[in-house]
Amino acid sequence: MISRACLAIFFLVASALAQSPNSSLSKQEELRLAEHSRVDALVNSDVPRLEKLLGDDLTYTHSTGINESKTEFLHRIQSGELKYDSMQHQNDVSVRLYGDTGVLTGTSRVRVKTQGQTLNLHIRFTELWVKRDRGSWQLVAWQATRIAEK
């Protein structure tokens, strides 16, 4: 119980710091915190937090090949049609910065429920984040590909 409370506090602080334009964190640290906040929001179906973290121009391409806009993606989460039970990035997440644009690449283990099925996926992902005028990072593109299990 204590570990869950500590984790919740960490994500609240991380979310606040990632959204703060005057943070003393490096852009890379801000971006990693924004990503941690996004993953936590996905797993908790926290649509209001996702609304802030996802750009209105989002293109979200699932490992199934389905492509969704921000509106479509958030609707599926809010309706319960899409439920992320867990998303655990592996230790290989790379962050590359190009001014106010960041590219994250890595692998993740994902447990998701969709269309009445529970899927346990091992994916490789690429994310594109943009630091907006108000100083917050927003995800504008997600692309995932399944990794074949050996």
C-alpha positions in Angstrom: 0.0 0.0 0.0 2.8 2.4 0.9 4.6 1.7 -2.4 1.4 2.5 -4.4 1.1 5.8 -2.5 4.7 6.7 -3.1 4.3 5.8 -6.8 1.2 8.0 -7.0 3.0 10.9 -5.4 6.0 10.4 -7.8 3.7 10.6 -10.8 1.9 13.7 -9.5 5.2 15.5 -8.9 6.5 14.3 -12.3 3.4 15.4 -14.1 3.6 18.9 -12.4 7.3 19.2 -13.3 6.8 18.1 -16.8 4.1 20.7 -17.4 6.1 23.5 -15.6 7.8 25.9 -18.1 10.2 27.2 -15.4 11.5 23.8 -14.3 15.2 23.6 -13.6 15.2 20.1 -15.2 17.0 19.5 -18.5 14.7 19.0 -21.6 15.7 15.3 -21.6 14.6 15.0 -18.0 11.4 16.9 -18.6 10.6 14.6 -21.6 11.2 11.5 -19.6 8.9 12.7 -16.8 6.2 13.6 -19.4 6.5 10.1 -20.8 6.2 8.5 -17.3 3.2 10.6 -16.7 1.6 9.6 -20.0 2.2 5.9 -19.2 0.7 6.3 -15.8 -2.3 8.2 -17.2 -2.8 5.4 -19.8 -2.8 2.6 -17.2 -5.2 4.6 -15.0 -7.5 5.7 -17.9 -6.9 9.3 -16.8 -8.4 11.0 -19.8 -8.1 14.6 -18.4 -4.3 14.1 -17.9 -4.0 12.5 -21.3 -5.9 15.4 -22.8 -3.0 17.7 -21.7 -0.2 15.4 -22.6 -1.4 14.5 -26.1 -1.3 17.1 -28.9 -4.5 17.9 -30.8 -2.6 16.9 -33.9 -1.7 13.4 -32.5 -1.3 10.5 -34.8 -1.5 7.3 -32.7 -0.6 4.1 -34.6 -1.1 0.9 -32.7 0.9 -2.3 -33.1 -2.1 -3.7 -34.9 -1.8 -1.1 -37.6 -4.8 0.8 -36.5 -4.3 4.6 -36.8 -6.2 7.0 -34.6 -6.5 10.7 -33.9 -6.4 12.1 -30.4 -10.2 12.3 -30.3 -10.6 8.7 -31.4 -8.0 7.4 -29.1 -9.3 9.2 -26.0 -12.9 8.2 -26.8 -11.9 4.5 -26.9 -10.1 4.9 -23.5 -13.0 6.9 -21.9 -15.6 4.4 -23.2 -13.6 1.4 -21.8 -13.3 -0.1 -25.3 -9.6 0.2 -24.8 -8.0 -0.5 -21.4 -4.3 -0.5 -20.7 -3.7 -2.8 -17.7 0.1 -2.2 -17.8 2.8 -0.7 -19.9 6.4 -1.3 -18.7 9.2 0.3 -20.8 12.4 -1.7 -20.9 15.7 -0.1 -19.9 16.5 0.7 -23.5 14.4 3.9 -23.9 16.5 6.5 -25.9 15.8 10.2 -25.9 17.1 12.4 -28.7 16.5 16.1 -28.8 16.2 18.4 -31.8 15.5 21.8 -30.3 12.0 21.7 -29.0 11.3 18.3 -30.5 12.1 15.0 -28.9 12.2 11.5 -30.2 11.9 8.5 -27.8 12.5 5.0 -29.0 12.5 1.8 -27.1 10.7 -1.4 -26.2 7.9 -2.1 -23.8 5.7 -4.9 -22.4 2.1 -4.0 -22.7 -1.1 -5.7 -21.4 -4.2 -4.2 -23.0 -7.8 -5.1 -23.3 -9.6 -4.3 -26.6 -12.6 -5.8 -28.4 -13.1 -8.3 -25.6 -9.6 -9.7 -25.8 -6.6 -9.3 -23.5 -3.4 -8.9 -25.4 0.1 -9.3 -23.9 2.4 -7.5 -26.3 6.1 -6.9 -26.6 6.5 -3.8 -28.7 9.1 -1.5 -30.2 8.0 2.1 -30.2 8.8 5.5 -31.6 7.3 8.7 -30.1 7.6 12.3 -31.3 7.1 15.0 -28.6 7.0 18.8 -29.2 7.5 21.4 -26.6 4.7 23.8 -27.1 4.6 27.6 -26.6 3.3 27.4 -23.0 6.3 25.2 -22.1 4.7 21.8 -21.9 5.7 18.7 -23.8 3.0 17.1 -25.9 3.0 13.7 -27.7 2.2 14.3 -31.4 3.0 10.8 -32.9 3.2 7.2 -31.6 4.1 4.2 -33.7 4.4 0.7 -32.2 5.4 -2.5 -33.8 5.1 -6.0 -32.3 8.3 -7.8 -31.5 8.2 -11.5 -32.3 8.8 -13.7 -29.3 11.6 -16.2 -29.8 
